[in-house]
């Protein structure tokens, strides 16, 4: 009783039925229930489009066009030493605005042809460019910058350099608003007066002065085409920054001229007048970056770009406060040491060989990775290549510790028979048949004798006849370590060297001479890789910046790199013990007593590679010094023979003198007056 027998269940009203979402879908089984229907996908797409449209409409209605002059005004960028004192001030921005009437039409057309062919007809933004940005964001990449001239002008003038979705959306809305409030001529004038052309030049007037020493109004179409090419990225297209840059610049210059013909901005007859690349004048560096300061700023800028994506263009706009790891006293001490050693040893007025000698050096703190000091050359305003951070100088036998570490870490491969390969130790040696022998070390007399093994003449040029791996590390053991590298596997040697801190792109091809040091790492990377041995196999990537703030806001991505174990602890310690023999052989006892335990690698007197290295470390400091010869504008290295005086086979003694004097001078309380230089002079 009281029950509503036969009453049908309550049904949804018409509106309720329309709003009900049939998901997971009824009438389907298994995973098919989770597959949306076509109507559901369409509804979801419409919802997303509506949300985006609402967001764009909101941003468009709220974003305002600020005063151009106030927004484009930039502060200087300040660099600080590790102790917080000021190191360098870069800026203010080198810019001189000129009216569009002072910019030749040929230059205007070159820029439009290179950057935005549809400039006069587009609505201020590029649909394709926005699509690329969306796809890049979806893939987890950085938010791309504007692709039209209007978008780039907005980015240069009104927005901060941060790479976020919010900034990209505001850039898009501002571009549309700007296109409706300014004429195309006004936008083009603003763009040409705010764009970065490299050499700290913002705007075409500053660029014309920096590259050709003339006003923008006097530029011919050939020179104007090069300035237009620089807008793609002056760091890659300034022809004075290296051979690769020159090739890219010339190719881009030809493209800009040809593109103008294609778009009808230039006749073929006019184009035919410009077939010779208009070489710009030599680059000048602000005097505030003279001495070592310019090299320090260069290393800091590269590190910031690597970790945050900020380019030299962004930093050049100003407003940044950059705290570096550089120790003012050590930088000055290293400079004084190099100047003192080269002044006493080289005589460029009397010996032409001495005129082309170059020195590069860097110091890294073991266990930390902080780059404390470097010597990049005599003066950053005259010698633009940073010798401490350049790749191109073969490291020679200073590479042997990596081969030894690989052998201790991985062992050697079997010779192809049933006999397993012997364990490897620093007391292992190759016998007369070319077989690696391990076990109880034999006396020099027992190891002396000819053989028929793989070495030239069957006899090694050692007083002991058949040296151990430890002895070959100290002396001329190229043949021993070339064979050892092949027995370990050259790929394993390369991978171990990279794991300790050397860059993959600095590794030479894997051929027989690879283990003899044909790779070309920088002094910074060599100091850091040796520091891995000092820290019992724990690697920390080198870093040169501890913090960057932009108008009071601290930027992310500059946390100190974490350490990670890349070598067995005992392997690293065994390599260090072997390298102490190198230091004992190379350094005078007075230097060793002052510094304490020293482990080192070096090139030898008989090394025929055209560079000399000495790399060594104590518990507090790992330092690499390289010496080589090269002429300005020439990539090939010159022989070191004769550098330093008649009868000198090579300049191998120079890095040793610099290293020992500098390292002894960094000790607390040291007066630095040639402490180790005279002791190490040979």
Residue pairs with C-beta under 8 A, 6 or more apart in sequence:
12 20
21 40
22 37
22 40
23 36
23 40
24 33
24 34
25 32
25 33
25 34
25 35
25 36
25 37
26 33
28 35
36 44
55 169
56 169
56 172
56 173
59 169
59 170
59 173
60 173
60 176
60 177
63 170
63 173
63 174
63 177
65 158
65 174
65 177
65 178
65 181
66 158
68 157
68 158
68 190
71 157
71 158
72 156
72 157
72 194
74 91
74 92
74 93
74 317
74 318
74 319
75 91
75 92
75 318
75 319
75 551
76 89
76 90
76 91
76 92
76 318
77 89
77 90
77 91
77 315
77 316
77 318
77 319
77 320
77 321
77 322
78 86
78 88
78 89
78 90
78 320
78 321
78 322
79 86
79 87
79 88
79 89
79 90
79 296
79 297
79 300
79 322
79 324
80 86
80 87
80 321
80 322
80 323
80 324
81 87
81 324
81 326
81 327
81 328
82 323
82 324
82 325
82 326
82 327
82 328
82 370
82 372
82 546
83 327
83 328
84 323
85 328
87 293
87 296
87 324
87 326
87 328
88 288
88 289
88 293
88 296
88 297
89 288
90 200
90 286
90 288
90 289
90 297
90 315
90 316
90 318
91 316
91 318
92 318
93 200
93 202
93 316
93 317
93 318
94 200
94 201
94 202
94 206
94 210
95 193
95 194
95 201
95 202
95 203
95 205
95 206
96 203
96 205
96 206
97 193
97 203
97 205
98 193
98 203
98 204
98 205
98 216
98 217
99 189
100 108
100 185
100 188
100 189
100 192
102 205
102 215
102 216
102 217
103 189
103 192
103 204
103 216
103 217
104 216
104 217
104 219
104 220
104 221
104 224
106 219
106 220
106 221
106 224
106 266
107 192
107 204
107 216
107 219
107 221
107 224
107 227
107 228
108 188
108 192
109 260
109 263
109 265
109 266
110 221
110 224
110 225
110 227
110 228
110 256
110 257
110 260
110 265
111 149
111 188
111 191
111 192
111 227
111 228
111 231
112 119
112 120
112 149
112 188
112 263
112 265
113 228
113 256
113 259
113 260
113 262
113 263
113 265
114 228
114 229
114 231
114 232
114 252
114 255
114 256
114 259
115 149
115 152
115 228
115 231
116 122
116 126
116 147
116 148
116 149
117 259
117 263
118 148
119 148
119 149
119 150
119 184
119 188
120 184
122 148
122 150
123 176
123 179
124 148
124 150
124 151
124 175
124 176
124 178
124 179
124 180
125 146
125 148
125 150
125 151
125 172
125 175
125 176
126 147
126 148
126 151
128 147
129 144
129 146
129 147
129 148
129 151
130 172
132 144
132 147
133 143
133 144
133 168
136 142
136 143
136 144
137 143
137 165
142 163
142 309
143 163
143 164
143 165
143 167
143 168
144 168
145 151
145 152
145 155
146 152
146 154
146 155
146 171
146 175
148 175
149 187
149 188
149 191
150 175
150 178
150 179
150 187
150 191
151 171
151 172
151 175
152 191
152 195
153 178
153 187
153 190
153 191
153 194
154 171
154 174
154 175
154 178
155 171
156 191
156 194
156 195
156 196
157 190
157 194
158 174
159 167
159 170
159 171
159 174
160 167
160 550
161 310
161 314
161 317
161 550
163 309
178 187
179 187
182 190
192 203
192 204
193 202
193 203
193 204
193 205
194 202
194 203
195 202
195 203
195 204
195 231
196 202
196 234
196 313
196 316
196 317
197 203
197 204
197 206
197 207
197 210
197 211
197 227
197 230
197 231
197 234
198 207
198 210
198 230
198 234
198 235
198 237
198 238
198 312
198 313
199 207
199 210
199 211
199 234
199 238
199 283
199 284
200 210
200 286
200 316
201 207
201 209
201 210
201 211
202 316
202 317
204 216
204 227
205 215
205 216
207 216
207 227
207 230
208 214
208 215
208 216
208 218
208 219
208 223
208 227
209 215
210 283
210 284
211 223
211 226
211 227
211 280
211 281
212 219
212 223
212 278
212 280
212 281
213 281
219 227
220 274
221 257
221 266
221 270
221 273
221 274
222 253
222 257
222 273
222 274
222 276
222 278
223 278
225 253
225 256
225 257
225 260
225 274
226 239
226 249
226 253
226 277
226 278
226 280
228 256
229 237
229 249
229 252
229 253
229 255
229 256
230 237
230 238
230 249
232 252
233 311
234 312
234 313
235 241
235 311
235 312
235 313
236 245
236 248
237 245
237 248
237 249
237 252
238 245
238 249
238 280
238 283
239 245
239 246
239 249
239 250
239 277
239 279
239 280
240 246
240 280
240 282
240 283
240 384
241 283
241 384
243 635
249 277
250 277
253 277
253 278
257 266
257 271
257 274
258 271
260 266
260 271
261 267
261 268
261 271
283 384
284 381
285 294
285 380
285 381
285 384
286 381
287 381
289 297
289 380
289 381
290 379
290 380
290 381
291 335
291 379
291 380
292 331
292 335
292 374
292 375
292 376
292 380
293 380
294 376
294 379
294 380
294 381
295 374
295 375
295 376
295 377
295 380
295 386
295 388
295 389
296 324
296 326
296 331
296 374
296 376
296 544
298 376
298 380
298 386
298 389
299 371
299 374
299 386
299 388
299 389
299 524
299 544
300 322
300 324
300 544
300 545
301 312
301 315
302 389
303 543
303 544
303 545
304 310
304 315
304 322
304 545
304 548
304 558
305 311
305 312
307 545
307 557
307 558
308 548
308 555
308 556
308 557
308 558
310 548
310 555
315 322
319 550
319 551
320 548
320 549
320 550
321 548
321 549
321 550
322 545
322 547
322 548
323 545
323 546
323 547
323 548
324 544
324 545
324 546
325 370
325 371
325 372
325 543
325 544
325 545
325 546
326 371
326 372
326 373
326 374
326 544
327 372
327 373
330 363
330 372
330 373
330 666
331 372
331 373
331 374
333 373
333 662
333 665
333 666
333 672
334 361
334 363
334 373
334 374
334 375
334 662
335 375
336 672
337 658
337 661
337 662
337 665
337 672
337 677
338 359
338 361
338 375
338 658
338 662
340 661
340 674
340 677
341 654
341 657
341 658
341 661
341 677
342 357
342 359
342 654
344 677
345 644
345 645
345 653
345 654
345 657
346 354
346 357
346 643
346 644
347 354
347 645
348 354
348 355
351 642
351 643
351 645
353 629
353 641
353 642
353 643
354 643
354 644
356 629
356 630
356 631
356 638
357 627
357 628
357 629
357 640
357 643
357 651
357 654
358 377
358 387
358 627
358 628
358 629
358 630
359 375
359 377
359 387
359 625
359 626
359 627
359 654
359 655
359 658
360 374
360 375
360 376
360 377
360 386
360 387
360 388
360 389
360 390
360 393
360 522
360 523
360 625
360 626
361 373
361 374
361 375
361 387
361 388
361 523
361 623
361 624
361 625
361 626
361 658
361 659
361 662
362 371
362 373
362 374
362 375
362 388
362 389
362 522
362 523
362 524
362 526
362 527
362 623
362 624
363 371
363 372
363 373
363 374
363 527
363 621
363 622
363 623
363 666
364 370
364 371
364 372
364 524
364 527
364 528
364 531
364 542
364 621
364 622
364 623
365 372
365 531
365 620
365 621
365 622
366 531
366 534
366 535
366 617
366 619
366 620
366 621
366 622
367 531
367 534
367 535
367 538
367 540
367 563
368 540
368 560
369 528
369 531
369 540
369 541
369 542
369 543
369 560
369 561
369 563
370 542
370 543
370 544
371 524
371 542
371 543
371 544
372 621
374 386
374 388
374 389
374 523
374 524
375 387
375 388
376 383
376 385
376 386
376 387
376 388
376 389
377 383
377 385
377 386
377 387
380 386
387 523
387 626
388 522
388 523
388 524
389 522
389 523
389 524
390 522
391 503
391 505
391 506
391 520
391 521
391 522
392 520
392 635
392 637
393 520
393 611
393 626
393 628
393 637
394 508
394 517
394 518
394 519
394 520
394 609
394 610
394 611
394 637
395 517
395 519
395 520
395 521
395 526
395 603
395 611
395 613
395 626
396 516
396 517
396 603
396 604
396 607
396 609
396 611
396 612
396 613
397 476
397 477
397 478
397 481
397 516
397 517
397 601
397 602
397 603
397 604
397 607
398 517
398 526
398 601
398 602
398 603
398 613
398 614
398 615
399 497
399 515
399 516
399 517
399 519
399 601
400 472
400 473
400 477
400 481
400 515
400 517
400 601
401 473
401 530
401 533
401 575
401 578
401 579
401 601
402 493
402 496
402 497
402 500
402 502
402 529
403 481
403 484
403 485
403 488
403 493
403 515
404 426
404 469
404 473
404 481
404 484
404 575
404 578
405 496
405 500
405 533
405 567
405 571
405 572
405 575
406 485
406 488
406 489
406 492
406 493
406 496
406 497
407 424
407 469
407 484
407 487
407 488
408 424
408 425
408 426
408 568
408 571
408 574
408 575
409 496
409 567
409 568
409 571
410 488
410 489
410 492
410 496
411 421
411 423
411 424
411 488
412 421
412 422
412 424
412 436
412 484
412 487
412 488
413 421
413 487
413 488
413 489
414 420
414 421
415 421
415 435
421 436
421 487
422 428
422 436
422 437
422 438
422 439
423 438
424 436
424 438
424 469
425 438
425 469
425 574
426 468
426 469
426 470
426 473
426 574
426 577
426 578
427 438
427 441
427 468
427 469
427 470
428 436
428 437
428 438
428 468
428 469
429 436
429 437
429 442
429 447
429 466
429 467
429 468
429 469
429 471
430 436
430 437
430 453
430 455
430 466
430 480
430 483
431 437
431 447
431 451
431 453
431 466
432 449
432 450
432 451
432 452
432 453
432 458
432 466
433 451
433 452
433 453
434 451
434 453
434 454
434 455
434 483
435 453
436 484
436 487
441 468
444 463
444 464
444 465
447 464
447 465
447 466
447 467
448 464
448 465
448 466
449 459
449 465
449 466
450 458
450 459
451 458
451 459
451 466
452 458
454 483
455 479
455 480
455 483
456 479
459 465
460 466
460 467
460 479
460 480
461 476
462 471
462 472
462 475
462 476
464 471
467 475
467 477
467 480
469 477
469 480
469 481
469 484
469 578
470 578
470 581
471 477
471 581
472 480
472 481
473 481
473 578
473 579
473 581
473 582
473 601
474 581
474 582
474 585
475 585
475 604
476 604
476 605
476 606
476 607
478 516
478 607
481 515
481 516
482 512
482 513
482 515
482 516
484 515
485 493
485 514
485 515
486 512
486 515
490 510
490 511
490 514
490 515
491 510
493 514
493 515
494 507
494 510
494 514
496 566
496 567
497 507
497 519
497 529
498 504
498 507
499 539
499 566
499 567
500 529
500 532
500 533
500 539
500 566
500 567
501 525
501 528
501 529
501 531
501 532
501 539
501 541
501 542
502 519
502 521
502 525
502 526
502 529
503 521
503 522
503 525
506 519
506 520
506 521
506 522
506 525
507 519
508 514
508 518
508 519
508 520
509 518
511 518
516 609
517 603
517 609
518 609
521 529
523 624
523 625
523 626
524 542
524 624
525 542
526 613
526 615
526 624
526 626
527 542
527 615
527 617
527 622
527 623
527 624
528 540
528 541
528 542
528 622
530 599
530 601
530 615
530 616
530 617
530 622
530 624
531 540
531 617
531 622
532 538
532 539
532 566
532 567
532 572
533 567
533 572
533 575
533 576
533 579
533 599
533 617
534 576
534 599
534 617
534 618
534 619
534 622
535 563
535 572
536 567
536 569
536 572
536 573
537 565
537 566
537 567
537 568
537 569
537 571
537 572
538 563
538 564
538 565
538 566
539 563
539 564
539 565
539 566
540 561
540 562
540 563
541 561
543 560
543 561
545 558
546 558
546 560
547 554
547 555
547 558
548 554
548 555
548 558
549 555
575 599
576 599
577 599
579 599
579 600
579 601
579 616
580 597
580 598
580 599
580 600
582 599
582 600
582 601
582 602
582 616
583 592
583 598
583 599
583 600
583 616
584 592
586 600
586 602
586 614
586 656
586 680
587 598
587 600
587 656
587 660
587 676
587 679
587 680
588 660
588 676
588 679
588 680
590 676
590 679
591 598
591 660
591 663
591 664
591 675
591 676
591 679
591 680
592 598
594 664
594 667
594 670
594 675
594 676
595 618
595 663
595 664
595 667
596 618
596 619
597 618
597 619
598 616
598 617
598 618
598 663
599 616
599 617
600 614
600 615
600 616
600 617
600 659
601 613
601 614
601 615
601 616
602 613
602 614
602 615
602 652
602 655
602 656
603 609
603 611
603 612
603 613
603 614
603 652
603 655
604 652
605 649
605 650
605 652
607 650
607 652
610 628
610 629
610 637
610 638
610 639
610 640
611 626
611 627
611 628
611 637
611 640
612 626
612 627
612 628
612 640
612 650
612 651
612 652
612 653
612 654
612 655
613 624
613 625
613 626
613 627
613 655
614 624
614 625
614 655
614 656
614 658
614 659
615 622
615 623
615 624
615 625
615 659
616 622
616 623
616 659
616 663
617 623
618 663
621 663
621 666
623 659
623 662
623 663
625 655
625 656
625 658
625 659
625 662
626 655
627 640
627 643
627 651
627 654
627 655
627 658
628 637
628 640
629 637
629 638
629 639
629 640
629 643
629 651
630 636
630 637
630 638
631 638
639 650
640 650
640 651
640 652
641 648
641 649
641 650
642 648
643 650
643 651
643 654
644 651
644 653
644 654
653 680
653 681
653 682
656 680
656 682
657 677
657 680
657 681
658 677
659 680
660 676
660 677
660 679
660 680
661 674
661 675
661 676
661 677
661 680
662 676
663 676
664 670
664 672
664 675
664 676
665 671
665 672
665 675
665 676
667 675
